[in-house]
Amino acid sequence: MADSEKRYGFVGILVADRDDASPVIQDILTDYGDIILGRMGLPHLSDNKLSIITLIVHATTDQVGSLTGRLGRIPGVSVKSGLGKI
Protein backbone atom coordinates (compact mmCIF):
# COMPACT_ATOMS: atom_id res chain seq x y z
CA MET A 1 0.00 0.00 0.00
CA ALA A 2 1.26 3.43 -0.86
CA ASP A 3 2.36 5.77 1.91
CA SER A 4 0.17 8.44 0.30
CA GLU A 5 -2.91 6.46 1.44
CA LYS A 6 -1.72 6.54 5.05
CA ARG A 7 -2.38 9.31 7.54
CA TYR A 8 -1.11 10.12 11.00
CA GLY A 9 -3.52 9.91 13.87
CA PHE A 10 -4.34 8.59 17.30
CA VAL A 11 -6.32 5.82 18.95
CA GLY A 12 -7.57 6.29 22.50
CA ILE A 13 -8.44 3.16 24.47
CA LEU A 14 -10.29 3.25 27.82
CA VAL A 15 -10.18 -0.02 29.73
CA ALA A 16 -12.63 -0.58 32.58
CA ASP A 17 -11.65 -4.21 33.29
CA ARG A 18 -7.88 -4.29 33.05
CA ASP A 19 -7.36 -7.80 34.43
CA ASP A 20 -9.50 -9.52 31.80
CA ALA A 21 -9.00 -7.16 28.87
CA SER A 22 -5.24 -6.50 28.98
CA PRO A 23 -4.03 -9.80 27.48
CA VAL A 24 -6.54 -9.53 24.62
CA ILE A 25 -5.63 -5.88 23.99
CA GLN A 26 -1.92 -6.71 23.93
CA ASP A 27 -2.46 -9.50 21.38
CA ILE A 28 -4.41 -7.15 19.12
CA LEU A 29 -1.82 -4.36 19.42
CA THR A 30 0.90 -6.86 18.53
CA ASP A 31 -1.04 -7.78 15.38
CA TYR A 32 -1.09 -4.08 14.38
CA GLY A 33 2.46 -3.27 15.48
CA ASP A 34 3.45 -2.21 11.96
CA ILE A 35 1.13 0.83 12.09
CA ILE A 36 1.76 1.85 15.72
CA LEU A 37 4.45 4.52 16.04
CA GLY A 38 4.07 5.22 19.75
CA ARG A 39 2.17 4.10 22.80
CA MET A 40 1.54 5.67 26.20
CA GLY A 41 -0.43 4.08 28.98
CA LEU A 42 -1.77 5.08 32.38
CA PRO A 43 -2.59 1.73 33.99
CA HIS A 44 -3.91 2.56 37.46
CA LEU A 45 -6.47 5.37 37.38
CA SER A 46 -9.53 5.79 39.60
CA ASP A 47 -8.50 3.28 42.28
CA ASN A 48 -7.34 0.75 39.67
CA LYS A 49 -10.76 0.72 37.98
CA LEU A 50 -9.65 2.44 34.79
CA SER A 51 -6.68 2.33 32.43
CA ILE A 52 -6.06 4.53 29.40
CA ILE A 53 -3.83 3.73 26.43
CA THR A 54 -3.05 6.25 23.69
CA LEU A 55 -1.56 5.11 20.39
CA ILE A 56 0.03 7.24 17.68
CA VAL A 57 -0.52 5.56 14.33
CA HIS A 58 0.44 5.94 10.67
CA ALA A 59 -2.21 3.99 8.80
CA THR A 60 -5.01 3.94 6.27
CA THR A 61 -8.59 4.50 7.37
CA ASP A 62 -9.27 0.80 6.77
CA GLN A 63 -6.41 -0.25 9.04
CA VAL A 64 -7.54 2.06 11.83
CA GLY A 65 -11.12 0.87 11.41
CA SER A 66 -10.02 -2.73 11.66
CA LEU A 67 -7.93 -2.06 14.77
CA THR A 68 -10.60 -0.05 16.55
CA GLY A 69 -13.30 -2.55 15.59
CA ARG A 70 -11.41 -5.43 17.16
CA LEU A 71 -10.63 -3.43 20.30
CA GLY A 72 -14.20 -2.18 20.62
CA ARG A 73 -15.57 -5.72 20.74
CA ILE A 74 -13.70 -6.44 23.98
CA PRO A 75 -16.04 -6.18 27.00
CA GLY A 76 -15.19 -3.16 29.17
CA VAL A 77 -13.20 -1.38 26.42
CA SER A 78 -14.13 1.91 24.72
CA VAL A 79 -12.21 3.21 21.70
CA LYS A 80 -12.03 6.53 19.85
CA SER A 81 -9.74 7.49 16.98
CA GLY A 82 -8.86 10.35 14.70
CA LEU A 83 -6.75 10.74 11.57
CA GLY A 84 -5.24 13.95 10.24
CA LYS A 85 -5.92 15.27 6.74
CA ILE A 86 -2.42 16.46 5.92
Contacts in CASP RR format, 6 or more apart in sequence:
PFRMAT RR
TARGET T0000
AUTHOR 0000-0000-0000
METHOD contacts of the structure
MODEL  1
MADSEKRYGFVGILVADRDDASPVIQDILTDYGDIILGRMGLPHLSDNKL
SIITLIVHATTDQVGSLTGRLGRIPGVSVKSGLGKI
1 60 0 8 1.000
5 60 0 8 1.000
6 58 0 8 1.000
6 59 0 8 1.000
6 60 0 8 1.000
7 58 0 8 1.000
7 59 0 8 1.000
7 60 0 8 1.000
7 61 0 8 1.000
7 83 0 8 1.000
7 84 0 8 1.000
7 85 0 8 1.000
7 86 0 8 1.000
8 37 0 8 1.000
8 56 0 8 1.000
8 57 0 8 1.000
8 58 0 8 1.000
8 83 0 8 1.000
8 84 0 8 1.000
8 86 0 8 1.000
9 56 0 8 1.000
9 57 0 8 1.000
9 58 0 8 1.000
9 59 0 8 1.000
9 64 0 8 1.000
9 81 0 8 1.000
9 82 0 8 1.000
9 83 0 8 1.000
9 84 0 8 1.000
10 54 0 8 1.000
10 55 0 8 1.000
10 56 0 8 1.000
10 57 0 8 1.000
10 81 0 8 1.000
10 82 0 8 1.000
11 54 0 8 1.000
11 55 0 8 1.000
11 57 0 8 1.000
11 64 0 8 1.000
11 67 0 8 1.000
11 68 0 8 1.000
11 71 0 8 1.000
11 79 0 8 1.000
11 80 0 8 1.000
11 81 0 8 1.000
11 82 0 8 1.000
12 52 0 8 1.000
12 53 0 8 1.000
12 54 0 8 1.000
12 55 0 8 1.000
12 79 0 8 1.000
12 80 0 8 1.000
12 81 0 8 1.000
13 25 0 8 1.000
13 52 0 8 1.000
13 53 0 8 1.000
13 54 0 8 1.000
13 55 0 8 1.000
13 71 0 8 1.000
13 77 0 8 1.000
13 78 0 8 1.000
13 79 0 8 1.000
14 50 0 8 1.000
14 51 0 8 1.000
14 52 0 8 1.000
14 77 0 8 1.000
14 78 0 8 1.000
14 79 0 8 1.000
15 21 0 8 1.000
15 22 0 8 1.000
15 25 0 8 1.000
15 50 0 8 1.000
15 51 0 8 1.000
15 52 0 8 1.000
15 53 0 8 1.000
15 76 0 8 1.000
15 77 0 8 1.000
16 49 0 8 1.000
16 50 0 8 1.000
16 76 0 8 1.000
16 77 0 8 1.000
16 78 0 8 1.000
17 75 0 8 1.000
17 76 0 8 1.000
17 77 0 8 1.000
18 43 0 8 1.000
18 48 0 8 1.000
18 51 0 8 1.000
20 75 0 8 1.000
21 74 0 8 1.000
21 75 0 8 1.000
21 76 0 8 1.000
21 77 0 8 1.000
22 51 0 8 1.000
24 74 0 8 1.000
25 53 0 8 1.000
25 71 0 8 1.000
25 74 0 8 1.000
25 77 0 8 1.000
28 67 0 8 1.000
28 70 0 8 1.000
28 71 0 8 1.000
29 36 0 8 1.000
29 39 0 8 1.000
29 55 0 8 1.000
32 63 0 8 1.000
32 66 0 8 1.000
32 67 0 8 1.000
35 57 0 8 1.000
35 58 0 8 1.000
35 59 0 8 1.000
35 63 0 8 1.000
35 64 0 8 1.000
35 67 0 8 1.000
36 55 0 8 1.000
36 56 0 8 1.000
36 57 0 8 1.000
37 56 0 8 1.000
37 57 0 8 1.000
37 58 0 8 1.000
38 55 0 8 1.000
38 56 0 8 1.000
39 53 0 8 1.000
39 54 0 8 1.000
39 55 0 8 1.000
39 56 0 8 1.000
40 53 0 8 1.000
40 54 0 8 1.000
41 51 0 8 1.000
41 52 0 8 1.000
41 53 0 8 1.000
41 54 0 8 1.000
42 51 0 8 1.000
42 52 0 8 1.000
42 53 0 8 1.000
43 51 0 8 1.000
44 51 0 8 1.000
45 51 0 8 1.000
45 52 0 8 1.000
57 63 0 8 1.000
57 64 0 8 1.000
57 67 0 8 1.000
57 81 0 8 1.000
57 83 0 8 1.000
59 67 0 8 1.000
59 83 0 8 1.000
61 83 0 8 1.000
64 81 0 8 1.000
64 82 0 8 1.000
64 83 0 8 1.000
65 81 0 8 1.000
67 81 0 8 1.000
68 79 0 8 1.000
68 80 0 8 1.000
68 81 0 8 1.000
69 79 0 8 1.000
71 77 0 8 1.000
71 79 0 8 1.000
72 78 0 8 1.000
72 79 0 8 1.000
END
